[in-house]
Amino acid sequence: MSELQETQRKPIKIKGKHVAYVISAVVVITVLVYFVPNLIKSTPSGVVSAGENVSVFYTGSFTNGTVFQSNFNSTPFSFIAGSNQTISGFSNAVIGMRVGQIKTVTLPPSEAYGQINPSAIVTVNRSEFGNSSASLKIGELVGDTAGQTGKIIAINSTSVTVDFNPPLAGDTLVFKIEVAKINK
């Protein structure tokens, strides 16, 4: 037999106290290989990634500073970052933010509620409102048969003009956003 074959056939002899060292090494290697990567994956990074459920505080305002909505000092708003659960600019703005970080973003209409769509402004006969046509007021919200809500923008003796665009369509919006929590 060759010298290599003889070496492979000889059993390794481990003396008493060395067994404990070998077992300890095996345990440490097992922990490192199997448990540490899972622990690292489950540790919150504190940075929002696309697809994560996030809770935020925000104040929405127009470019002139007029606030139209805020939830600071209230319940945080939760949504999936990068999804279409809210306007795209807002949803994408939180990606990369850390818990506790505050950011102000200015969103053009294309990243908010879109431009005003002229075809969403319709004029209908006043008679379509039935008995309630006498009490209609400019600014009043009304619904159509498809369940859409629009705002009355003009009334005359024979017709009513209703705008079915989102209320903030055409506006550039400013949001102050604070990430409250990443919901893992």
N, CA and C atoms as an extended XYZ file, in Angstrom:
552
Properties=species:S:1:pos:R:3:atomname:S:1:resname:S:1:resid:I:1 pbc="F F F"
N         0.832       -1.190        0.000 N   MET     1
C         0.000        0.000        0.000 CA  MET     1
C         0.872        1.247        0.000 C   MET     1
N         0.327        2.243       -0.620 N   SER     2
C         1.088        3.495       -0.617 CA  SER     2
C         0.924        4.182        0.723 C   SER     2
N         1.812        5.099        0.942 N   GLU     3
C         1.797        5.828        2.215 CA  GLU     3
C         0.501        6.611        2.395 C   GLU     3
N        -0.051        7.158        1.301 N   LEU     4
C        -1.292        7.925        1.354 CA  LEU     4
C        -2.454        7.036        1.767 C   LEU     4
N        -2.535        5.856        1.220 N   GLN     5
C        -3.627        4.951        1.562 CA  GLN     5
C        -3.560        4.541        3.021 C   GLN     5
N        -2.357        4.336        3.550 N   GLU     6
C        -2.223        3.949        4.956 CA  GLU     6
C        -2.704        5.071        5.866 C   GLU     6
N        -2.405        6.291        5.506 N   THR     7
C        -2.806        7.435        6.321 CA  THR     7
C        -4.325        7.551        6.359 C   THR     7
N        -4.947        7.258        5.260 N   GLN     8
C        -6.391        7.381        5.209 CA  GLN     8
C        -7.080        6.301        6.011 C   GLN     8
N        -6.454        5.186        6.234 N   ARG     9
C        -7.074        4.071        6.941 CA  ARG     9
C        -6.940        4.194        8.456 C   ARG     9
N        -5.980        4.968        8.931 N   LYS    10
C        -5.756        5.060       10.371 CA  LYS    10
C        -6.821        5.941       11.003 C   LYS    10
N        -7.464        5.486       12.060 N   PRO    11
C        -8.445        6.328       12.750 CA  PRO    11
C        -7.743        7.451       13.506 C   PRO    11
N        -8.462        8.573       13.602 N   ILE    12
C        -7.918        9.700       14.370 CA  ILE    12
C        -8.163        9.409       15.839 C   ILE    12
N        -7.139        9.576       16.621 N   LYS    13
C        -7.266        9.339       18.057 CA  LYS    13
C        -7.307       10.687       18.764 C   LYS    13
N        -8.380       10.903       19.510 N   ILE    14
C        -8.526       12.153       20.257 CA  ILE    14
C        -8.492       11.803       21.728 C   ILE    14
N        -7.628       12.463       22.452 N   LYS    15
C        -7.489       12.198       23.875 CA  LYS    15
C        -8.578       12.938       24.636 C   LYS    15
N        -8.906       12.498       25.826 N   GLY    16
C        -9.996       12.956       26.685 CA  GLY    16
C       -10.356       14.427       26.615 C   GLY    16
N        -9.457       15.330       27.004 N   LYS    17
C        -9.827       16.752       27.047 CA  LYS    17
C        -9.982       17.352       25.657 C   LYS    17
N        -9.372       16.751       24.644 N   HIS    18
C        -9.508       17.264       23.283 CA  HIS    18
C       -10.906       17.019       22.724 C   HIS    18
N       -11.612       16.004       23.209 N   VAL    19
C       -12.983       15.730       22.766 CA  VAL    19
C       -13.875       16.935       23.056 C   VAL    19
N       -13.714       17.512       24.212 N   ALA    20
C       -14.505       18.684       24.593 CA  ALA    20
C       -14.240       19.851       23.652 C   ALA    20
N       -12.984       20.035       23.258 N   TYR    21
C       -12.642       21.113       22.323 CA  TYR    21
C       -13.282       20.886       20.953 C   TYR    21
N       -13.241       19.650       20.481 N   VAL    22
C       -13.814       19.318       19.186 CA  VAL    22
C       -15.327       19.536       19.207 C   VAL    22
N       -15.991       19.073       20.260 N   ILE    23
C       -17.442       19.254       20.385 CA  ILE    23
C       -17.781       20.733       20.446 C   ILE    23
N       -17.008       21.501       21.199 N   SER    24
C       -17.241       22.947       21.285 CA  SER    24
C       -17.085       23.600       19.924 C   SER    24
N       -16.073       23.216       19.185 N   ALA    25
C       -15.848       23.781       17.858 CA  ALA    25
C       -17.006       23.447       16.925 C   ALA    25
N       -17.497       22.207       16.986 N   VAL    26
C       -18.627       21.802       16.146 CA  VAL    26
C       -19.868       22.628       16.497 C   VAL    26
N       -20.128       22.844       17.771 N   VAL    27
C       -21.277       23.629       18.213 CA  VAL    27
C       -21.153       25.073       17.729 C   VAL    27
N       -19.975       25.662       17.876 N   VAL    28
C       -19.768       27.044       17.447 CA  VAL    28
C       -19.970       27.163       15.935 C   VAL    28
N       -19.404       26.233       15.183 N   ILE    29
C       -19.566       26.271       13.728 CA  ILE    29
C       -21.034       26.112       13.349 C   ILE    29
N       -21.754       25.222       14.022 N   THR    30
C       -23.181       25.025       13.749 CA  THR    30
C       -23.954       26.313       14.006 C   THR    30
N       -23.681       26.968       15.115 N   VAL    31
C       -24.357       28.226       15.444 CA  VAL    31
C       -24.058       29.275       14.379 C   VAL    31
N       -22.817       29.395       14.001 N   LEU    32
C       -22.445       30.392       13.001 CA  LEU    32
C       -23.103       30.123       11.648 C   LEU    32
N       -23.124       28.867       11.236 N   VAL    33
C       -23.658       28.520        9.925 CA  VAL    33
C       -25.177       28.615        9.868 C   VAL    33
N       -25.863       28.158       10.895 N   TYR    34
C       -27.319       28.046       10.828 CA  TYR    34
C       -28.090       29.168       11.509 C   TYR    34
N       -27.616       29.663       12.608 N   PHE    35
C       -28.424       30.602       13.380 CA  PHE    35
C       -28.088       32.064       13.130 C   PHE    35
N       -26.849       32.411       12.965 N   VAL    36
C       -26.469       33.814       12.800 CA  VAL    36
C       -27.080       34.418       11.536 C   VAL    36
N       -27.026       33.760       10.351 N   PRO    37
C       -27.668       34.383        9.172 CA  PRO    37
C       -29.157       34.651        9.382 C   PRO    37
N       -29.868       33.746       10.040 N   ASN    38
C       -31.294       33.954       10.301 CA  ASN    38
C       -31.515       35.099       11.275 C   ASN    38
N       -30.626       35.225       12.247 N   LEU    39
C       -30.729       36.318       13.215 CA  LEU    39
C       -30.511       37.651       12.514 C   LEU    39
N       -29.538       37.699       11.629 N   ILE    40
C       -29.263       38.936       10.895 CA  ILE    40
C       -30.449       39.305       10.020 C   ILE    40
N       -31.058       38.321        9.337 N   LYS    41
C       -32.211       38.589        8.472 CA  LYS    41
C       -33.397       39.119        9.263 C   LYS    41
N       -33.593       38.648       10.488 N   SER    42
C       -34.773       39.044       11.256 CA  SER    42
C       -34.566       40.335       12.039 C   SER    42
N       -33.342       40.858       12.064 N   THR    43
C       -33.080       42.093       12.775 CA  THR    43
C       -33.527       43.262       11.908 C   THR    43
N       -34.420       44.118       12.420 N   PRO    44
C       -34.886       45.243       11.600 CA  PRO    44
C       -33.724       46.164       11.264 C   PRO    44
N       -33.622       46.520       10.020 N   SER    45
C       -32.527       47.387        9.599 CA  SER    45
C       -32.813       48.834        9.976 C   SER    45
N       -34.091       49.144       10.174 N   GLY    46
C       -34.450       50.516       10.487 CA  GLY    46
C       -34.557       51.385        9.248 C   GLY    46
N       -34.360       50.786        8.061 N   VAL    47
C       -34.458       51.514        6.804 CA  VAL    47
C       -35.601       50.909        5.996 C   VAL    47
N       -36.471       51.764        5.495 N   VAL    48
C       -37.639       51.304        4.732 CA  VAL    48
C       -37.208       50.798        3.361 C   VAL    48
N       -37.676       49.605        3.018 N   SER    49
C       -37.458       49.023        1.686 CA  SER    49
C       -38.801       48.911        0.981 C   SER    49
N       -38.766       48.884       -0.348 N   ALA    50
C       -39.989       48.690       -1.136 CA  ALA    50
C       -40.636       47.372       -0.733 C   ALA    50
N       -41.942       47.393       -0.572 N   GLY    51
C       -42.688       46.191       -0.200 CA  GLY    51
C       -42.894       46.023        1.283 C   GLY    51
N       -42.283       46.876        2.091 N   GLU    52
C       -42.456       46.769        3.538 CA  GLU    52
C       -43.655       47.599        3.994 C   GLU    52
N       -44.323       47.102        5.018 N   ASN    53
C       -45.434       47.828        5.623 CA  ASN    53
C       -44.824       48.871        6.552 C   ASN    53
N       -45.165       50.116        6.346 N   VAL    54
C       -44.581       51.214        7.105 CA  VAL    54
C       -45.687       52.083        7.685 C   VAL    54
N       -45.440       52.637        8.865 N   SER    55
C       -46.370       53.579        9.496 CA  SER    55
C       -45.689       54.934        9.565 C   SER    55
N       -46.413       55.981        9.142 N   VAL    56
C       -45.826       57.315        9.080 CA  VAL    56
C       -46.771       58.370        9.653 C   VAL    56
N       -46.156       59.452       10.079 N   PHE    57
C       -46.883       60.680       10.379 CA  PHE    57
C       -46.602       61.614        9.199 C   PHE    57
N       -47.569       62.451        8.848 N   TYR    58
C       -47.349       63.359        7.720 CA  TYR    58
C       -48.211       64.606        7.863 C   TYR    58
N       -47.749       65.641        7.183 N   THR    59
C       -48.546       66.846        6.987 CA  THR    59
C       -48.504       67.143        5.503 C   THR    59
N       -49.682       67.283        4.902 N   GLY    60
C       -49.787       67.619        3.488 CA  GLY    60
C       -50.194       69.073        3.357 C   GLY    60
N       -49.492       69.796        2.485 N   SER    61
C       -49.830       71.203        2.289 CA  SER    61
C       -49.662       71.560        0.810 C   SER    61
N       -50.208       72.714        0.462 N   PHE    62
C       -50.026       73.259       -0.873 CA  PHE    62
C       -48.718       74.045       -0.879 C   PHE    62
N       -48.238       74.432       -2.041 N   THR    63
C       -46.963       75.154       -2.125 CA  THR    63
C       -47.009       76.508       -1.425 C   THR    63
N       -48.202       77.040       -1.193 N   ASN    64
C       -48.313       78.320       -0.472 CA  ASN    64
C       -48.294       78.132        1.047 C   ASN    64
N       -48.171       76.871        1.511 N   GLY    65
C       -48.081       76.591        2.941 CA  GLY    65
C       -49.394       76.210        3.599 C   GLY    65
N       -50.499       76.333        2.897 N   THR    66
C       -51.802       75.969        3.457 CA  THR    66
C       -51.876       74.457        3.645 C   THR    66
N       -52.116       74.032        4.889 N   VAL    67
C       -52.197       72.614        5.222 CA  VAL    67
C       -53.577       72.085        4.854 C   VAL    67
N       -53.609       70.952        4.131 N   PHE    68
C       -54.896       70.334        3.812 CA  PHE    68
C       -55.146       69.080        4.632 C   PHE    68
N       -54.096       68.480        5.219 N   GLN    69
C       -54.295       67.292        6.047 CA  GLN    69
C       -53.031       67.010        6.852 C   GLN    69
N       -53.229       66.485        8.070 N   SER    70
C       -52.101       66.100        8.917 CA  SER    70
C       -52.550       65.032        9.902 C   SER    70
N       -51.630       64.120       10.214 N   ASN    71
C       -51.928       63.127       11.252 CA  ASN    71
C       -50.898       63.162       12.369 C   ASN    71
N       -50.038       64.188       12.404 N   PHE    72
C       -49.126       64.340       13.536 CA  PHE    72
C       -49.991       64.488       14.786 C   PHE    72
N       -49.557       63.934       15.899 N   ASN    73
C       -50.319       63.910       17.154 CA  ASN    73
C       -51.603       63.101       17.022 C   ASN    73
N       -51.604       62.121       16.137 N   SER    74
C       -52.759       61.263       15.917 CA  SER    74
C       -52.255       59.851       15.624 C   SER    74
N       -53.067       59.074       14.943 N   THR    75
C       -52.711       57.700       14.584 CA  THR    75
C       -51.863       57.703       13.322 C   THR    75
N       -50.742       56.971       13.305 N   PRO    76
C       -49.931       56.926       12.080 CA  PRO    76
C       -50.686       56.263       10.929 C   PRO    76
N       -50.339       56.645        9.731 N   PHE    77
C       -50.909       56.092        8.509 CA  PHE    77
C       -50.015       54.930        8.066 C   PHE    77
N       -50.611       53.756        7.831 N   SER    78
C       -49.845       52.574        7.437 CA  SER    78
C       -50.154       52.182        5.997 C   SER    78
N       -49.113       51.789        5.266 N   PHE    79
C       -49.246       51.357        3.876 CA  PHE    79
C       -47.993       50.582        3.488 C   PHE    79
N       -48.025       49.960        2.319 N   ILE    80
C       -46.882       49.227        1.796 CA  ILE    80
C       -46.043       50.194        0.954 C   ILE    80
N       -44.797       50.405        1.355 N   ALA    81
C       -43.908       51.326        0.642 CA  ALA    81
C       -43.708       50.860       -0.798 C   ALA    81
N       -43.783       51.795       -1.719 N   GLY    82
C       -43.579       51.489       -3.130 CA  GLY    82
C       -44.784       50.877       -3.817 C   GLY    82
N       -45.914       50.786       -3.114 N   SER    83
C       -47.116       50.178       -3.704 CA  SER    83
C       -48.048       51.271       -4.220 C   SER    83
N       -49.189       50.843       -4.739 N   ASN    84
C       -50.180       51.815       -5.221 CA  ASN    84
C       -51.294       52.018       -4.192 C   ASN    84
N       -51.001       51.786       -2.921 N   GLN    85
C       -51.998       52.008       -1.872 CA  GLN    85
C       -52.197       53.484       -1.573 C   GLN    85
N       -51.288       54.307       -2.007 N   THR    86
C       -51.389       55.747       -1.841 CA  THR    86
C       -50.748       56.385       -3.071 C   THR    86
N       -50.720       57.699       -3.151 N   ILE    87
C       -50.143       58.342       -4.338 CA  ILE    87
C       -48.673       57.943       -4.490 C   ILE    87
N       -48.226       57.806       -5.726 N   SER    88
C       -46.901       57.240       -6.006 CA  SER    88
C       -45.757       58.028       -5.383 C   SER    88
N       -45.795       59.334       -5.456 N   GLY    89
C       -44.702       60.136       -4.903 CA  GLY    89
C       -44.559       59.969       -3.410 C   GLY    89
N       -45.671       59.873       -2.716 N   PHE    90
C       -45.665       59.681       -1.260 CA  PHE    90
C       -45.146       58.292       -0.933 C   PHE    90
N       -45.684       57.289       -1.620 N   SER    91
C       -45.312       55.895       -1.379 CA  SER    91
C       -43.826       55.662       -1.624 C   SER    91
N       -43.288       56.262       -2.669 N   ASN    92
C       -41.867       56.081       -2.994 CA  ASN    92
C       -40.952       56.945       -2.142 C   ASN    92
N       -41.460       58.047       -1.591 N   ALA    93
C       -40.632       58.964       -0.795 CA  ALA    93
C       -40.098       58.324        0.477 C   ALA    93
N       -40.825       57.361        1.029 N   VAL    94
C       -40.390       56.759        2.300 CA  VAL    94
C       -39.303       55.707        2.117 C   VAL    94
N       -39.125       55.211        0.885 N   ILE    95
C       -38.102       54.184        0.639 CA  ILE    95
C       -36.726       54.777        0.917 C   ILE    95
N       -35.968       54.089        1.753 N   GLY    96
C       -34.638       54.557        2.135 CA  GLY    96
C       -34.620       55.390        3.403 C   GLY    96
N       -35.795       55.768        3.907 N   MET    97
C       -35.848       56.543        5.152 CA  MET    97
C       -35.649       55.621        6.352 C   MET    97
N       -35.180       56.174        7.437 N   ARG    98
C       -34.989       55.441        8.692 CA  ARG    98
C       -36.111       55.786        9.659 C   ARG    98
N       -36.350       54.905       10.594 N   VAL    99
C       -37.336       55.164       11.646 CA  VAL    99
C       -36.913       56.429       12.391 C   VAL    99
N       -37.841       57.348       12.559 N   GLY   100
C       -37.566       58.618       13.236 CA  GLY   100
C       -37.112       59.730       12.309 C   GLY   100
N       -36.730       59.403       11.093 N   GLN   101
C       -36.275       60.412       10.145 CA  GLN   101
C       -37.462       61.218        9.634 C   GLN   101
N       -37.243       62.517        9.432 N   ILE   102
C       -38.264       63.407        8.876 CA  ILE   102
C       -37.749       63.923        7.537 C   ILE   102
N       -38.636       63.921        6.555 N   LYS   103
C       -38.275       64.330        5.199 CA  LYS   103
C       -39.414       65.175        4.646 C   LYS   103
N       -39.072       66.199        3.885 N   THR   104
C       -40.073       67.000        3.187 CA  THR   104
C       -39.884       66.792        1.691 C   THR   104
N       -40.981       66.435        1.023 N   VAL   105
C       -40.942       66.202       -0.424 CA  VAL   105
C       -41.996       67.062       -1.109 C   VAL   105
N       -41.661       67.542       -2.302 N   THR   106
C       -42.602       68.295       -3.124 CA  THR   106
C       -42.960       67.411       -4.304 C   THR   106
N       -44.261       67.157       -4.452 N   LEU   107
C       -44.735       66.245       -5.491 CA  LEU   107
C       -45.497       66.998       -6.573 C   LEU   107
N       -45.033       66.897       -7.814 N   PRO   108
C       -45.802       67.490       -8.916 CA  PRO   108
C       -47.071       66.666       -9.113 C   PRO   108
N       -48.045       67.200       -9.833 N   PRO   109
C       -49.296       66.457      -10.041 CA  PRO   109
C       -49.089       65.031      -10.554 C   PRO   109
N       -48.091       64.809      -11.402 N   SER   110
C       -47.859       63.471      -11.957 CA  SER   110
C       -47.488       62.440      -10.899 C   SER   110
N       -46.974       62.882       -9.740 N   GLU   111
C       -46.623       61.974       -8.649 CA  GLU   111
C       -47.653       62.042       -7.518 C   GLU   111
N       -48.688       62.853       -7.731 N   ALA   112
C       -49.731       63.009       -6.709 CA  ALA   112
C       -51.059       62.527       -7.286 C   ALA   112
N       -51.991       63.434       -7.523 N   TYR   113
C       -53.330       63.049       -7.983 CA  TYR   113
C       -53.548       63.277       -9.474 C   TYR   113
N       -52.489       63.577      -10.202 N   GLY   114
C       -52.586       63.751      -11.645 CA  GLY   114
C       -53.043       65.139      -12.045 C   GLY   114
N       -53.016       65.373      -13.348 N   GLN   115
C       -53.503       66.637      -13.907 CA  GLN   115
C       -55.029       66.608      -13.945 C   GLN   115
N       -55.623       67.769      -14.066 N   ILE   116
C       -57.074       67.844      -14.208 CA  ILE   116
C       -57.454       67.251      -15.565 C   ILE   116
N       -58.401       66.320      -15.537 N   ASN   117
C       -58.880       65.659      -16.748 CA  ASN   117
C       -60.182       66.344      -17.170 C   ASN   117
N       -60.166       67.093      -18.263 N   PRO   118
C       -61.379       67.809      -18.696 CA  PRO   118
C       -62.582       66.881      -18.935 C   PRO   118
N       -62.325       65.648      -19.340 N   SER   119
C       -63.452       64.737      -19.596 CA  SER   119
C       -64.109       64.247      -18.304 C   SER   119
N       -63.486       64.530      -17.161 N   ALA   120
C       -64.094       64.166      -15.875 CA  ALA   120
C       -64.992       65.282      -15.345 C   ALA   120
N       -65.128       66.351      -16.113 N   ILE   121
C       -66.035       67.446      -15.762 CA  ILE   121
C       -67.230       67.326      -16.702 C   ILE   121
N       -68.387       67.037      -16.124 N   VAL   122
C       -69.573       66.766      -16.947 CA  VAL   122
C       -70.714       67.718      -16.588 C   VAL   122
N       -71.482       68.016      -17.590 N   THR   123
C       -72.679       68.837      -17.399 CA  THR   123
C       -73.884       67.948      -17.672 C   THR   123
N       -74.815       67.927      -16.718 N   VAL   124
C       -76.013       67.090      -16.842 CA  VAL   124
C       -77.259       67.953      -16.646 C   VAL   124
N       -78.369       67.450      -17.143 N   ASN   125
C       -79.635       68.162      -16.947 CA  ASN   125
C       -79.962       68.194      -15.463 C   ASN   125
N       -80.436       69.339      -15.040 N   ARG   126
C       -80.794       69.514      -13.632 CA  ARG   126
C       -81.864       68.514      -13.214 C   ARG   126
N       -82.696       68.107      -14.139 N   SER   127
C       -83.785       67.170      -13.845 CA  SER   127
C       -83.261       65.798      -13.383 C   SER   127
N       -81.997       65.474      -13.709 N   GLU   128
C       -81.433       64.185      -13.291 CA  GLU   128
C       -81.274       64.093      -11.778 C   GLU   128
N       -81.372       65.213      -11.099 N   PHE   129
C       -81.248       65.217       -9.649 CA  PHE   129
C       -82.609       65.101       -8.965 C   PHE   129
N       -83.670       64.990       -9.766 N   GLY   130
C       -85.017       64.785       -9.230 CA  GLY   130
C       -85.469       65.922       -8.337 C   GLY   130
N       -86.164       65.535       -7.258 N   ASN   131
C       -86.720       66.525       -6.325 CA  ASN   131
C       -85.644       67.330       -5.610 C   ASN   131
N       -84.440       66.797       -5.501 N   SER   132
C       -83.391       67.508       -4.763 CA  SER   132
C       -82.725       68.598       -5.608 C   SER   132
N       -83.089       68.738       -6.881 N   SER   133
C       -82.438       69.727       -7.751 CA  SER   133
C       -82.611       71.159       -7.243 C   SER   133
N       -83.673       71.432       -6.533 N   ALA   134
C       -83.923       72.790       -6.030 CA  ALA   134
C       -82.956       73.170       -4.917 C   ALA   134
N       -82.434       72.185       -4.195 N   SER   135
C       -81.570       72.485       -3.055 CA  SER   135
C       -80.076       72.305       -3.363 C   SER   135
N       -79.706       72.056       -4.613 N   LEU   136
C       -78.296       71.869       -4.970 CA  LEU   136
C       -77.497       73.141       -4.734 C   LEU   136
N       -76.223       72.961       -4.322 N   LYS   137
C       -75.347       74.108       -4.043 CA  LYS   137
C       -73.973       73.857       -4.649 C   LYS   137
N       -73.329       74.921       -5.095 N   ILE   138
C       -71.955       74.819       -5.588 CA  ILE   138
C       -71.072       74.358       -4.426 C   ILE   138
N       -70.204       73.396       -4.719 N   GLY   139
C       -69.318       72.834       -3.700 CA  GLY   139
C       -69.850       71.554       -3.084 C   GLY   139
N       -71.143       71.284       -3.306 N   GLU   140
C       -71.769       70.074       -2.757 CA  GLU   140
C       -71.222       68.838       -3.470 C   GLU   140
N       -71.038       67.762       -2.707 N   LEU   141
C       -70.592       66.497       -3.285 CA  LEU   141
C       -71.801       65.667       -3.678 C   LEU   141
N       -71.740       65.101       -4.891 N   VAL   142
C       -72.822       64.265       -5.410 CA  VAL   142
C       -72.218       63.004       -6.001 C   VAL   142
N       -73.023       61.964       -6.105 N   GLY   143
C       -72.564       60.708       -6.671 CA  GLY   143
C       -73.256       60.393       -7.969 C   GLY   143
N       -72.558       59.602       -8.800 N   ASP   144
C       -73.191       59.156      -10.044 CA  ASP   144
C       -73.628       57.702       -9.895 C   ASP   144
N       -74.211       57.154      -10.927 N   THR   145
C       -74.723       55.779      -10.853 CA  THR   145
C       -73.603       54.746      -10.755 C   THR   145
N       -72.370       55.105      -11.112 N   ALA   146
C       -71.226       54.182      -11.020 CA  ALA   146
C       -70.564       54.240       -9.641 C   ALA   146
N       -71.069       55.103       -8.766 N   GLY   147
C       -70.510       55.206       -7.417 CA  GLY   147
C       -69.390       56.220       -7.277 C   GLY   147
N       -69.108       56.992       -8.321 N   GLN   148
C       -68.083       58.024       -8.236 CA  GLN   148
C       -68.655       59.261       -7.557 C   GLN   148
N       -67.782       59.965       -6.840 N   THR   149
C       -68.199       61.190       -6.177 CA  THR   149
C       -67.577       62.376       -6.896 C   THR   149
N       -68.382       63.395       -7.125 N   GLY   150
C       -67.905       64.616       -7.754 CA  GLY   150
C       -68.418       65.835       -7.011 C   GLY   150
N       -67.830       66.976       -7.342 N   LYS   151
C       -68.203       68.227       -6.686 CA  LYS   151
C       -68.906       69.123       -7.694 C   LYS   151
N       -70.041       69.681       -7.280 N   ILE   152
C       -70.774       70.616       -8.142 CA  ILE   152
C       -69.958       71.898       -8.257 C   ILE   152
N       -69.679       72.285       -9.519 N   ILE   153
C       -68.880       73.502       -9.722 CA  ILE   153
C       -69.667       74.614      -10.417 C   ILE   153
N       -70.840       74.278      -10.981 N   ALA   154
C       -71.680       75.306      -11.620 CA  ALA   154
C       -73.125       74.810      -11.681 C   ALA   154
N       -74.044       75.761      -11.499 N   ILE   155
C       -75.483       75.449      -11.566 CA  ILE   155
C       -76.171       76.584      -12.321 C   ILE   155
N       -77.076       76.229      -13.206 N   ASN   156
C       -77.943       77.236      -13.811 CA  ASN   156
C       -79.362       76.670      -13.812 C   ASN   156
N       -80.275       77.324      -14.458 N   SER   157
C       -81.682       76.906      -14.391 CA  SER   157
C       -81.941       75.558      -15.058 C   SER   157
N       -81.093       75.127      -15.984 N   THR   158
C       -81.353       73.872      -16.702 CA  THR   158
C       -80.298       72.785      -16.499 C   THR   158
N       -79.094       73.154      -16.034 N   SER   159
C       -78.036       72.148      -15.923 CA  SER   159
C       -77.164       72.322      -14.677 C   SER   159
N       -76.439       71.243      -14.405 N   VAL   160
C       -75.508       71.215      -13.267 CA  VAL   160
C       -74.182       70.675      -13.807 C   VAL   160
N       -73.074       71.347      -13.485 N   THR   161
C       -71.752       70.883      -13.893 CA  THR   161
C       -71.061       70.286      -12.675 C   THR   161
N       -70.597       69.037      -12.864 N   VAL   162
C       -69.971       68.289      -11.765 CA  VAL   162
C       -68.545       67.906      -12.168 C   VAL   162
N       -67.613       68.151      -11.258 N   ASP   163
C       -66.207       67.799      -11.479 CA  ASP   163
C       -65.917       66.491      -10.740 C   ASP   163
N       -65.609       65.426      -11.503 N   PHE   164
C       -65.306       64.122      -10.928 CA  PHE   164
C       -63.802       63.874      -10.786 C   PHE   164
N       -62.988       64.896      -11.012 N   ASN   165
C       -61.550       64.765      -10.780 CA  ASN   165
C       -61.298       64.615       -9.278 C   ASN   165
N       -60.192       63.968       -8.888 N   PRO   166
C       -59.843       63.961       -7.459 CA  PRO   166
C       -59.717       65.410       -6.973 C   PRO   166
N       -60.107       65.692       -5.746 N   PRO   167
C       -60.085       67.072       -5.244 CA  PRO   167
C       -58.728       67.772       -5.363 C   PRO   167
N       -57.625       67.018       -5.287 N   LEU   168
C       -56.299       67.635       -5.346 CA  LEU   168
C       -55.626       67.476       -6.712 C   LEU   168
N       -56.397       67.070       -7.725 N   ALA   169
C       -55.840       66.933       -9.080 CA  ALA   169
C       -55.333       68.287       -9.557 C   ALA   169
N       -54.196       68.266      -10.239 N   GLY   170
C       -53.623       69.490      -10.782 CA  GLY   170
C       -52.770       70.269       -9.810 C   GLY   170
N       -52.749       69.869       -8.547 N   ASP   171
C       -51.987       70.607       -7.533 CA  ASP   171
C       -50.619       69.979       -7.275 C   ASP   171
N       -49.615       70.839       -7.071 N   THR   172
C       -48.316       70.407       -6.575 CA  THR   172
C       -48.451       70.361       -5.062 C   THR   172
N       -48.080       69.241       -4.466 N   LEU   173
C       -48.280       69.038       -3.028 CA  LEU   173
C       -46.954       68.896       -2.303 C   LEU   173
N       -46.922       69.372       -1.066 N   VAL   174
C       -45.730       69.279       -0.224 CA  VAL   174
C       -46.084       68.415        0.980 C   VAL   174
N       -45.271       67.375        1.231 N   PHE   175
C       -45.505       66.492        2.376 CA  PHE   175
C       -44.293       66.487        3.292 C   PHE   175
N       -44.564       66.694        4.573 N   LYS   176
C       -43.561       66.479        5.619 CA  LYS   176
C       -43.884       65.097        6.173 C   LYS   176
N       -42.923       64.165        6.064 N   ILE   177
C       -43.159       62.768        6.433 CA  ILE   177
C       -42.167       62.347        7.513 C   ILE   177
N       -42.676       61.672        8.534 N   GLU   178
C       -41.816       61.061        9.556 CA  GLU   178
C       -42.150       59.580        9.644 C   GLU   178
N       -41.131       58.725        9.498 N   VAL   179
C       -41.337       57.285        9.616 CA  VAL   179
C       -41.455       56.958       11.102 C   VAL   179
N       -42.616       56.423       11.484 N   ALA   180
C       -42.869       56.061       12.878 CA  ALA   180
C       -42.423       54.634       13.168 C   ALA   180
N       -42.645       53.735       12.189 N   LYS   181
C       -42.382       52.321       12.438 CA  LYS   181
C       -42.339       51.560       11.132 C   LYS   181
N       -41.459       50.560       11.077 N   ILE   182
C       -41.445       49.598        9.977 CA  ILE   182
C       -42.080       48.347       10.555 C   ILE   182
N       -43.216       47.959       10.021 N   ASN   183
C       -43.992       46.836       10.557 CA  ASN   183
C       -43.508       45.545        9.915 C   ASN   183
N       -42.632       44.840       10.619 N   LYS   184
C       -42.046       43.595       10.082 CA  LYS   184
C       -42.949       42.426       10.368 C   LYS   184
